[in-house]
Amino acid sequence: MAKPAKFSSIAHRFLTFGSPISGQAIDKLIPLLPLNEQSRVLDIGCGNCEVLLRILKHFGCSGVGVDINEDVLAIARKNAEQRSLSEQLSLVKEAIYDVEFQESFDLTMCIGASHCCGKYEDSLRFMKTLLKPQGLILSGEGFWRRPPNQAYLDSFGGRREELHSFYGNVELAHGIQLSAIWSHETSDEHWDDYEGKYRLAMARFLAENPDFPQYEDYMQRSKSWYDAYLAWGRSTMGFALYLFQTTHNNTKPRTTP
Ligand SMILES: C[S@@+](CC[C@H](N)C(=O)[O-])C[C@H]1O[C@@H](n2cnc3c(N)ncnc32)[C@H](O)[C@@H]1O
């Protein structure tokens, strides 16, 4: 029997990343990371592992991707095979708090997935506990570009407290003894590209599959999300990548690779 198509898998099929980030920004950042062949990288809520795979390719290092969704892990596995990176990538299908880590990492990442750990600050705290001395954190997090209006929040059942401002995300990190050393805000062009492809992929799928059992539900969800994005989201919500280092012991020379 065919596996039921899931909303997120269908909607993401034209997208390179599972979050509204720029591939160019990632490709410019990667060579600046202080990693090498021996480095170990952890990706929490890794999705298809696109960012992690680019890091593994660049440095020849190895990494672990953790996600609860077998569909995205299957894509990650296939992409790793195609790029001859299978031996460098371990995939764990578990909720992040159920994983027992026996090691620490040179870079821990959580992009568009802080909800895996609870709140944004929980994700930073958790990633910090898994860092080697001098390790870095790469976080991708939403923020309010302006206060959201109630109609927008109601459209997707969101709450104002769920996100902070762009700098609010940095201030919360300060409270956890983390200091930002690089950041990149997603441009309007990338937001439009992400949300447009998310909507278009679903619209095309439904047009090609008029007998799909969840047709009405998926159509309604996709339409209402995109309409809310066009009405309010694109001017209200932002997304940014932040690279953090710990604010203590960070003047010591690196002793581990
Ligand atoms: C928005 S996607 C981001 C994927 C990827 N980081 C990216 O930017 O392309 C969030 C991912 O978190 C995963 N996820 C949700 N809850 C999780 C949990 N408790 N533990 C691990 N992964 C989780 C989802 O399955 C999904 O793949």
The ligand as a Tripos MOL2 file, in Angstrom:
@<TRIPOS>MOLECULE
LIG
   27    29     1     0     0
SMALL
NO_CHARGES

@<TRIPOS>ATOM
      1 C1         11.4490   23.3270   10.0050 C.3       1 LIG1
      2 S1         12.2490   21.7720    9.9260 S.3       1 LIG1
      3 C2         13.9400   22.2840    9.7800 C.3       1 LIG1
      4 C3         14.8120   21.2610    9.1400 C.3       1 LIG1
      5 C4         16.2710   21.6500    8.9370 C.3       1 LIG1
      6 N1         16.9120   22.0750   10.1710 N.3       1 LIG1
      7 C5         16.4160   22.7330    7.8920 C.2       1 LIG1
      8 O1         16.5520   23.9190    8.2590 O.co2     1 LIG1
      9 O2         16.3650   22.4090    6.7030 O.co2     1 LIG1
     10 C6         12.1500   21.1750   11.6330 C.3       1 LIG1
     11 C7         12.5750   19.7160   11.7820 C.3       1 LIG1
     12 O3         12.5580   19.3780   13.1660 O.3       1 LIG1
     13 C8         12.1360   18.0210   13.2950 C.3       1 LIG1
     14 N2         11.7040   17.7700   14.6850 N.ar      1 LIG1
     15 C9         10.5710   18.2020   15.2970 C.ar      1 LIG1
     16 N3         10.5560   17.8230   16.5900 N.ar      1 LIG1
     17 C10        11.7100   17.1340   16.8130 C.ar      1 LIG1
     18 C11        12.3070   16.5380   17.9620 C.ar      1 LIG1
     19 N4         11.6880   16.5430   19.1660 N.pl3     1 LIG1
     20 N5         13.5300   15.9680   17.8460 N.ar      1 LIG1
     21 C12        14.1760   15.9560   16.6490 C.ar      1 LIG1
     22 N6         13.6540   16.5240   15.5160 N.ar      1 LIG1
     23 C13        12.4460   17.1100   15.5930 C.ar      1 LIG1
     24 C14        11.0470   17.9120   12.2380 C.3       1 LIG1
     25 O4         10.7850   16.5750   11.8760 O.3       1 LIG1
     26 C15        11.6400   18.7440   11.1010 C.3       1 LIG1
     27 O5         12.3720   17.9410   10.1750 O.3       1 LIG1
@<TRIPOS>BOND
     1     1     2 1
     2     2     3 1
     3     2    10 1
     4     3     4 1
     5     4     5 1
     6     5     6 1
     7     5     7 1
     8     7     8 2
     9     7     9 1
    10    10    11 1
    11    11    12 1
    12    11    26 1
    13    12    13 1
    14    13    14 1
    15    13    24 1
    16    14    15 ar
    17    14    23 ar
    18    15    16 ar
    19    16    17 ar
    20    17    18 ar
    21    17    23 ar
    22    18    19 1
    23    18    20 ar
    24    20    21 ar
    25    21    22 ar
    26    22    23 ar
    27    24    25 1
    28    24    26 1
    29    26    27 1
@<TRIPOS>SUBSTRUCTURE
     1 LIG1         1 GROUP 0 **** ****
